[in-house]
Amino acid sequence: MQYEGTSEREAFFWSTEVQYRLGGDLLSIEGKGGPATDSSRITRRVLALVWRDPATGSFLGSFQYLSQGGVITSTASARRRGDTVELVVKGTDALWRFTINLKDQTRWLEQGEVSRDGGTTWKPTF
């Protein structure tokens, strides 16, 4: 993933569908969004998969980001602690961390952060 935009605050709409598959061993996260001023215009799509390796019990991840004709595919490190999933995605110029709380079956809370120094410091993105 590469940073797109300005240092100014940007408004956008976003919709995400989350599903557990394969008896809960695979978490599928599909998101789409675009400018807040035109909800019919989809400019970004995300597909993230988080799964448990049955041999080690650790979690692995895959992340695909599609934005206005560009596609970025990356592996992601993933951790799951109870109802919380954390994905760290290596982008072209930064690390991106998404922490997702899945306690409620109808809603979730997601925090996005970016690190430009290899994960030493993190800055909130949303």
Secondary structure by P-SEA (a helix, b strand, c coil): cccccccccccbbbbbbbbbcccccbbbbbbbcccccccccccbbbbbbbbbccccccccbbbbbbcccbbbbbbbbccccccbbbbbbbcccbbbbbbbbcccccbbbbbbbbbcccccbbbbcc
